[in-house]
């Protein structure tokens, strides 16, 4: 990397890591508090709505903010046009959702969802106000300011949600949390951003970005419904209590994506876009980054798989023990997705959104079909197994086509991650044996602490024996100025 590019990228990674780290720790803590105050059914009720209303966020952006980042020549015409288009679309989506509220309530046979849907619908309008400003900050890789805003907004929103739960607002406290977070984010981004939209809405400026943004929106639509098809099916077939349990397990599965992969992904898309013509350079960076991510996420998720029982009992309480068998299946999926989610940066930086969309159609049809069969045959655990197996298969399929863009073979990807995977699986098996033979009857707290500390020690020892140097590499990166 050139010195300037390297410094900007490393600085962005550090600040994004701080942002994600603080936000996710606070999310976990706030989630635990809310889980103690609310029931699985209350979480499930809101999840029923957000499965459907969340789809609107794909259309609010329309893929144009990513186009602003990827296009080196985008200017005021593009930025202002996108701002006003996003705002107009978000208002239209809110109105459509309000009129759809009775049908959503009827679909789930839950009358409370009618008003909840109407209230949540207008979050799209507020979200649209910061999209272009945030894209411009990311394009310039100014992640420090975004970090501060995200942390403050998370704490304000979480605090508002907990207060609402304490005064008896039930599931409405989750809606309060969402509104407070969005409004705080808007205030922060408008305060630090010097850009303001002009009175410009040019069709020509929009057309210049459509070839990139339209296939991207298609891919985002596929990704959204694939990620939420399981929630939709569980809520419809098994009800809000089962969905509350499943959504908690799913949230835990996403920990490595939210804590690590998305930290790096948020920085590497603008970084790759700056060097989009240097494929060999992108390939080297990609291999190093995926190995570092695997080193961090693989032991986290395979470890969670074997300590799920004391972990859930301590953090969420006995009313949430139904999460345990689901998270035992979904945790390895978190490891797979922590790597597979990075493929999108390569497709975007190379402008290959059309290829991403076409391959996405095939992979998503396979996954949704598998989940439907899994739910029918095995309920919650059946859909979890189907999600794990189909998503892992699809990951290899997408790796193949992504690799073609930067001359990277599937064998190179697997070879790059093999020793890290071996160390993580060996550690997990060792911890599982330790628990089953010696610790199974211990109190949850001492059992969990000993299992986690033993797992960490075993993993570090295996890393040394297998010559895995990612810890030293991370230390070197963090010490750079």
MOVENZI-V417954 format. One record per backbone hydrogen bond with DSSP energy under -1.0 kcal/mol. NH is the residue of the N-H (numbers start at 1). CO is the residue of the C=O. E is the energy in kcal/mol with one decimal. If there is no record, write none. Layout:
[[NH/CO/E] [NH/CO/E]]
This chain:
[[6/2/-3.1] [7/3/-2.5] [8/4/-2.4] [9/5/-2.4] [10/6/-2.9] [11/7/-2.6] [12/8/-2.4] [13/9/-2.5] [14/10/-2.5] [15/11/-2.5] [16/12/-2.7] [17/13/-2.2] [18/14/-2.4] [19/15/-2.6] [20/16/-3.0] [21/17/-2.9] [22/18/-2.7] [23/19/-2.7] [24/20/-3.0] [25/21/-2.4] [26/22/-2.6] [27/23/-2.3] [28/24/-2.7] [29/25/-2.6] [30/26/-3.2] [31/27/-2.7] [32/28/-2.4] [33/29/-2.3] [34/30/-2.7] [35/31/-2.4] [36/32/-1.7] [37/33/-1.3] [38/34/-2.8] [43/39/-1.9] [44/40/-2.7] [45/41/-2.1] [46/42/-1.5] [47/43/-2.2] [48/44/-1.9] [49/45/-1.0] [50/46/-2.5] [51/47/-1.8] [53/49/-3.1] [54/50/-1.8] [56/53/-1.7] [57/54/-1.3] [58/55/-1.3] [60/56/-2.0] [61/57/-1.3] [62/58/-2.1] [64/61/-1.9] [67/63/-1.3] [68/64/-2.1] [69/65/-1.5] [70/66/-2.6] [71/67/-2.5] [74/71/-1.2] [79/75/-2.5] [80/76/-2.6] [81/77/-1.7] [82/78/-2.5] [83/79/-2.2] [84/80/-2.2] [85/81/-2.1] [86/82/-3.0] [87/83/-2.2] [88/84/-2.2] [89/85/-2.7] [90/86/-2.5] [91/87/-1.9] [92/88/-2.0] [93/89/-2.7] [94/90/-2.2] [95/91/-2.2] [96/92/-2.5] [97/93/-2.6] [98/94/-2.1] [99/95/-2.1] [100/96/-1.5] [104/100/-2.2] [105/101/-2.4] [106/102/-2.1] [107/103/-2.4] [108/104/-1.7] [110/105/-2.2] [113/110/-1.4] [114/111/-1.6] [116/112/-1.5] [117/113/-2.5] [118/114/-1.6] [119/115/-2.2] [120/116/-2.6] [121/117/-2.1] [123/120/-2.0] [124/121/-1.2] [126/122/-1.2] [127/123/-2.5] [128/124/-1.7] [130/127/-1.3] [134/130/-2.4] [135/131/-2.0] [136/132/-2.3] [137/133/-1.9] [138/134/-2.5] [139/135/-2.5] [140/136/-1.7] [141/138/-1.4] [142/137/-3.0] [143/141/-1.2] [147/143/-2.2] [148/144/-1.9] [149/145/-2.1] [150/146/-2.5] [151/147/-2.3] [152/148/-2.4] [153/149/-2.8] [154/150/-2.4] [155/151/-2.2] [156/152/-2.7] [157/153/-2.8] [158/154/-2.6] [159/155/-2.5] [160/156/-2.3] [161/157/-2.3] [162/158/-2.4] [163/159/-2.3] [164/160/-2.2] [165/161/-2.1] [166/162/-2.5] [167/163/-1.6] [168/165/-1.4] [169/164/-2.4] [172/169/-1.9] [173/170/-1.8] [174/171/-1.2] [176/172/-2.5] [177/173/-2.1] [178/174/-1.5] [179/175/-2.3] [180/176/-2.5] [181/177/-2.0] [182/178/-2.2] [183/179/-2.6] [184/180/-2.0] [185/181/-2.1] [186/182/-2.4] [187/183/-2.1] [188/184/-2.1] [189/185/-2.6] [190/186/-2.4] [191/187/-1.5] [192/188/-2.0] [193/189/-2.1] [200/198/-2.3] [206/202/-1.7] [207/203/-2.8] [208/204/-1.7] [209/206/-1.3] [213/209/-2.9] [214/210/-2.9] [216/212/-1.2] [217/213/-2.8] [218/214/-2.0] [219/215/-2.3] [220/216/-2.8] [221/217/-2.4] [222/218/-2.2] [223/219/-2.8] [224/220/-2.6] [225/221/-2.4] [226/222/-2.2] [227/223/-2.6] [228/224/-1.4] [229/225/-1.5] [232/228/-2.5] [233/229/-2.6] [234/230/-2.8] [235/231/-2.7] [236/232/-2.1] [237/233/-2.8] [238/234/-2.5] [243/239/-1.9] [244/240/-2.4] [245/241/-1.9] [246/242/-2.7] [247/243/-3.1] [248/244/-1.5] [249/245/-1.9] [250/246/-2.7] [251/247/-2.2] [252/248/-1.9] [253/249/-2.1] [254/250/-1.5] [255/252/-1.4] [258/254/-2.7] [259/255/-2.9] [260/256/-2.1] [261/256/-2.2] [262/257/-3.1] [264/260/-1.8] [265/261/-3.2] [266/262/-2.1] [268/264/-2.9] [269/265/-1.7] [271/267/-1.8] [272/268/-3.6] [273/269/-2.2] [274/270/-1.2] [278/275/-2.1] [279/277/-1.1] [282/278/-2.1] [283/279/-2.5] [284/280/-2.1] [285/281/-2.2] [286/282/-2.9] [287/283/-2.4] [288/284/-1.9] [289/285/-2.7] [290/286/-2.7] [291/287/-1.6] [292/288/-2.1] [293/289/-2.7] [294/290/-2.6] [295/291/-2.3] [296/292/-1.4] [297/293/-3.3] [298/294/-2.1] [301/297/-2.5] [302/298/-2.5] [303/299/-1.8] [304/300/-1.8] [305/301/-1.8] [307/303/-1.2] [311/307/-2.0] [312/308/-2.7] [313/309/-2.0] [314/310/-2.0] [315/311/-2.4] [316/312/-2.3] [317/312/-1.4] [320/317/-1.8] [321/318/-1.5] [323/320/-2.2] [324/321/-1.2] [327/323/-2.8] [328/324/-2.1] [330/326/-2.5] [331/327/-2.3] [334/330/-1.5] [335/331/-1.1] [336/332/-1.8] [337/333/-2.9] [338/334/-1.5] [339/336/-1.1] [340/336/-2.5] [341/337/-2.0] [342/339/-1.5] [343/340/-1.4] [347/343/-1.9] [348/344/-2.6] [349/345/-2.5] [350/346/-1.8] [351/348/-1.6] [352/347/-2.6] [356/352/-2.0] [357/353/-2.0] [358/354/-2.4] [359/355/-2.5] [360/356/-1.6] [361/357/-1.9] [362/358/-1.3] [363/359/-2.1] [364/360/-2.8] [365/361/-2.0] [366/362/-1.7] [367/363/-2.0] [368/364/-2.7] [369/365/-2.2] [370/366/-2.2] [371/367/-2.3] [372/368/-2.2] [373/369/-2.0] [374/370/-2.6] [375/371/-2.6] [376/372/-2.0] [377/373/-2.3] [378/374/-2.8] [379/375/-1.9] [382/378/-1.4] [383/379/-2.3] [384/380/-1.8] [385/381/-2.4] [386/382/-2.1] [387/383/-2.3] [388/384/-2.3] [389/385/-2.5] [390/386/-2.4] [391/387/-2.2] [392/388/-1.9] [393/389/-1.9] [394/390/-2.5] [395/391/-1.9] [396/392/-1.3] [397/393/-1.4] [398/394/-2.5] [399/395/-2.4] [400/396/-1.8] [401/397/-1.4] [402/398/-2.7] [403/399/-2.6] [404/400/-1.1] [405/402/-1.3] [406/403/-1.1] [408/403/-3.1] [413/409/-1.6] [414/410/-2.4] [415/411/-2.9] [416/412/-2.0] [417/413/-1.1] [418/414/-1.1] [421/417/-2.4] [422/418/-2.7] [423/419/-2.3] [424/420/-2.1] [425/421/-2.7] [426/422/-2.3] [427/423/-2.2] [428/424/-2.3] [429/425/-2.5] [430/426/-2.1] [431/427/-2.5] [432/428/-2.5] [433/429/-2.3] [434/430/-2.3] [435/431/-2.4] [436/432/-2.5] [437/433/-2.4] [438/434/-2.1] [439/434/-1.2] [440/435/-1.4] [442/439/-2.1] [447/443/-2.6] [448/444/-2.7] [449/445/-2.5] [450/446/-2.2] [451/447/-2.2] [452/448/-2.7] [453/449/-2.4] [454/450/-2.3] [455/451/-2.4] [456/452/-2.4] [457/453/-2.2] [458/454/-2.7] [459/455/-2.4] [460/456/-2.3] [461/457/-2.1] [462/458/-2.6] [463/459/-2.3] [464/460/-1.9] [465/461/-2.4] [466/462/-2.4] [468/463/-2.7] [473/469/-2.0] [474/470/-2.7] [475/471/-2.1] [476/472/-2.1] [477/473/-2.3] [478/474/-2.6] [479/475/-1.3] [480/477/-1.2]]
